[in-house]
């Protein structure tokens, strides 16, 4: 079997430490990283050194996408660049893996979907939660009619590491469209995935704010005349702040910062963020089912918890305990599915999603998460951010033509 020749656009932590590392360590016999691209060439060079490989480097995505010796590309840049980079890859007739979200606007998603259909190339969405064993088991149980017709799903995420979003590029809507697009797109996709392909989101309400990570809530006493920040590494309070976030990586150092000025350790309390640290989105589906997604970024725990209510019973999925619990409606029985540990990032999902992308290219099978799945997730996120900003319920049909042929899966 000949090697697949791939490129990576975006050489930050995800591009190098997840995709690059996995390809080098697990697919050295069937995949070759031919080139990597990043506007910050020192970062790309340092990423290549970390992987211990030899490959070409580009300071722009277009040059990598145009290469004749590249079959497929992993797009792992910041969210606001996904649309542009995905289109460059597709217009050069190459397969593409895109980290979530597909784009930060519904219009951007539609452009990518149109290009992927026109070029008939594999497009895999980076929804690694679809590969999580807990979500996979819930999906299996739904298909076995364990819960009957679902009428409600609650998705709750506590993420202790989420506070660092407010130290990094993720803190700004210009890069993400808002955290309900950047982070919430994962859980909105899980909700859509569990609801089923015949049910679509219809309208969204949302409430969110910065409740904890603001200057009035600094978790230490300031000394007279000594101001905190602007970065954890240089802050005079970094030995006493319980939220100190020190990033020790050659991908982010003086040399890389000299190119673009970026440091990933801005003070999460004082930074120029315009994203929330806690919030809830409420969704009504076109069949009357309801759902909610809550996300909390100032918390001591990390867990995802899914609660399913159906006409035949209820289910609970818990990431921390790797457990799915089922309770039939007219019974006192409790059926527990204990799921064993899996190796790899995101609970073992990252290796599986990479393998699936490679398999789709080789066999022609459909990805578990397509661009169409990507737009429905983004549409909920866009609606949530709009509902929050305008204090109203937002109709998904106001954002896009929900009956468009573009939104229909090709058989």
N, C-alpha and C positions, 0 to 999 in steps of 0.2 A: 504494500500500500504506500503510495507516494505521500510525502508530507504535505499537510496544509500549510500554506505560507500566510502568516497573519501579521497585522500591524496593531499597535496600541496608540490611540490618540488620548493624551492626558496621562502624565507620569507622576501624579500625586500618589498618596498612600494607597488608594483603591487600585489604580492602574498597575502599580508596581507590586505592592505587598499581597494583593489578592490575585489578579489575573496573570500578571507577569510571573509571579512565584509559582502559581499552580501550573502554568504551561511549561515552565522550565523543569519543575520537579516531577510532574505527573505525566507529561505528554512529550517528553524529549524525543521519543521514537516516531511520533506521528505529526508533530506540529513544530514549525520553526518560526520564531519571531524574527521577521525580516527587517522591520523598521519601527521606530517609535517617534511620536511627534509631540512637541510641547512648545508653547510660545517662550517658555523659559528653558533655553538650551542647557544651562548648567544643571537644572533639575533633571532634565532628560538624561544627561550624561551620568549624573549621580545614580539615577534609577537603573541605568544600564550596568553600572559598576556593582550595584547591590545584587542584581540578578546574575552577575558573573558571565555575561554573554557578549558576543560581538554582533552588533546590528547597526544599521544606518540610523541617523538622527535627523529630524527635520524641525524647523522652528515654526511650521504651520501645517495645519491639517490637510490643506488642499494638495500639497506636494506628495504627502503620504498616500492620500486617496487615489491619486492619479498613477501610482506605480503599477507597472504591468506585472510585477512579480509578487503581488499581494492578492490573495484570494478572499480574505475576510478581515474585518477590522472590529476591534473592541473600542467603543467610545466611552471614556470614563472622565470626561472633562466636567466642569461645573455645569449645573443644570441649564443655565441660560444659553449655553453653547451646543446643547444636544441637537437641536433642530438643524442648525447650520452644518454641523459635522456629520450628522446622519445623512443629510441631503448630498453632501459632497461624496460620501462613500457610495451611496446608492446610484447617483448619477454617473459614477465611474464603474457601475455594474459589478459591485462587490457585495458580499453578505455582510451583515452588520449586527453586532450585539450592542444594545444601548442600555446603559445604566438608567434606572428610573430617575426622574420622570421622562416620558417620551419627549416632551417639550414643556415649556412653562406657560404656554397658551394653547387654547383649543385650536386656533388657526394654525399654529405651528405643527400640532399633531396631525391635522388634516393634510398638510403639505407632505409630511413624511409618509403617511399612509398611502397617499396617491403615488409617490415616487416608488415605494416598495412594491405596489401592485403593478405599476408600469414596467418595472425592471424584473419582476418575478424573482426576487432574491429573498433569502432567509433573513428575517428580521426578528430577533429575539429580544424581548423586554427583560430588564434586570429585576424581575420580581422574584427575588430569591425565597420569599415566604411561601410561594407556591410549592417549593421543594422542601419546605420544613416538614418533618415527620408528623408533627401534631396537626398541622393544616391538612396534610395528605390523608391522615386517618379520618379527620372530620369529613373531608370530601368523600371518601370511600363509604362512610356510614350514611351520608346523605343519599348517595347513589343506591345504597341498599334499602332506602326508605325507612331508616331507623327513626327519623324525626317527623316523617310525613311532610306536609307542605310548610316550609319555613315562613313565619310571619314576623320574626324579629331577630336581629343579630346585634350584639353589643361587642365592640372591639375596644379594649382598654390597654393602653401602653404606658408603663412607667419606665423611664429611661434615665438612669443616673448619669450616664455619659452625655445625655442630651444638653446638659448645661454648657458643654463645650461648643455646641453649635453657635453660641453667642460670643464665642471667642474667634470663630473662623468665618470663612466667606459665607457660610450657611445663614449667618445672622441678617443678611441683607436681601430684601425682596427682589432687588434688581438682578440678583444671581439665581434666585430660587422661585420667584413668583409668590413666595410665602411658605411657611413650614407645613401648611396643610397640603401643599403640592409636593414639596421636597420630601417631607417625612411621612405625611399622611397618605401619600399615594400608595405606599406599601399596604396599609391596612384597608384603604378603600378598595384596592384590588382584591384583597382577601375576602372582603365582604361580597364584592361582585362575584368572585369565584365560587363562593359557597352558596350564594343566592341562585346561581345558575344562569345559563346563557339566554334563557327565555324571559328573564326579568331584568329590567334596566332602571337605573336611578331616574327619578322624575323631578324632584325638587329638594333643596337643601337650605337649612337654617344653621346658624353658627354663632357661638359665643367664645371669645378668647381675649386674653390680654397679657401684659407683662405684670405679673403679680409679685414676683420674688426678685428677679435678676435686674434690679434697678438701683440707681445710685443711693436712694434713701435706705436701702437694705444691705449696705456693706456689712459683711459678717465679722468685722473687727473694728476696734476703736482707732480713729485717726489721731495721730500725734500732731500737736500744734505746728503749723508751717510745713508739714510734710504731706504732700499729696500722693495718693495711690496711682497705679497704672503707669503708662498706658498699656504696658504688656506685662504678663506674669514674670517673664525672665528678668525684667529690669525694675519691677515694682519693689519699693522699699518694704512692703508688707508681705512679700511672698513666702516668708517663713512662718507667718501666723495666719494667713488666709486659708480657711479650710477648703476653699474652692480653687486653689492654685492649680493651674494647668500648664505644666512644663512639657513641651514637645521636644524630645531629643531624637532628631532624625536628620541625616545629611540632606534630605530632600527639602528641608526648610532651614537654611542657615544664612550667614552673612552674604555669601556669594549669590545664592538664589534671590535673596531679598534685594540685592543691588540691582537686579534686573526689573522686578515688578513691584517692589516695595511691600510684598506680602509676608506677613507673619501670622501664624495660626494661633497666637496666644494673646489676643487683645483682651483687656479686662472685660469679663462678661457682665459686670455691673455698670461699667462706664462706657462701653463701646457704643458706636453709632448704629445700633441694631434697630430694626423696625419690624421684628417678628415676635410672636408671642412665646411665653414659656409655659403656658397651660391653656387648654381650650377643649371645646367639645363641638363636634359637627353632628347634625341630625339629618337623616336622609329618609325620604319617602320614595318607595319604588312604584313602578307603574301598575303593579298588581295590588297595591295597598299595603304591602309589607313595609316595615320600618327598620331603621338601623341607626346606630350611633357610633362615633369614634371619639374617644377621649385620649389626649396625650399630655403627659406631665414630664417636664424636663428639669424640675427642681425637686428631686426625690432621692431617697437613699437606696432605692431598689431598682432593679431592671427586670422587667417581665412583660410578656404579652398574654392577655387573657381574653378568650372569645366565649361568649355566651349565646347559645342558639336556642330559640324557642320555636317549636313546630306543633302541628296539629296532633302528632302522635307521641310527642315527648320533647325533652330538652337535652342539650349537650353542653359540655364545658371543655374547653381546651386550654391547657396551662403550659406555657413554654418552660417555666422555671422547674416544674416538677416533671416535665415531659409526660404528661398524663392527659387522657381524654376520658371524661366521665359521662355516661348516658343514663338518663332516668326516664323509662317509659311512662306515658301519661297516666294510665290506669293501673299503676303498680307501685309497690314500695321497693321494688328491686333497684339496685344500683350496679351498673355494669362498668367496670374500670378497665381501661386499656393503658397499660404502663409501657412506655416506649423507651427502648434502650438508647444509650448515648451514641452519637455519631461524630466522626472526626471531620474537622474542617471548619472554616469560617461560617458564621451565621448558622450555627447548629448543624453543620454538615451540608448546608444548602449550596454554598459557593462551589464546591467541587462538582456537585450534581448539575448545576445550571450551566457550568462551563462544558461539561461532558455532553449535555443535551444539545447545546448550540453546535458543537462539533458534529454530533450524530445527525442533526437536522441537515447540515450541509452535505454530509456524505450519503444520507439515505433518502432525502427529500421529504421526510416526515414533518408535520406541522409542529412549531414550537408550542410548548405548554402555555406561554404567554406571548401574545402577538401585539402588533402595533394597535390593533383595534381594542384589545384589552387596555393598552396604554392610554388611549384617548378617554375611555370611560372613567378611568381612575383620575386623570388630570381634570376632566370636566367636573367631577365632584369637588376636587381640590380648589379649582378656580371659583366654583359656585360658593364654596365655604368661605374663601377669602373675600369674595364680593359681598356675601351675606353679612359677614362680620363688619366690613367697612361701611356698608350702607344700612345696617340694622333692618334687614328684611329677608323674606324668603326668596330664593332665586330659583327660577325654573331652568332646568337643563336645556329645554327646548329654546330658551332665549339665547343660549350660548352656541348651539349648533343645530343643524337639521338632523334630528334623531332618526329619521327614516331614510337618510341618504344611502345610496348604493355603496358609497365608500365604507360605510360601517358594517357591511355584510361580509362575513368570512367567505373567501373563495373556497369552493369544494375541490 
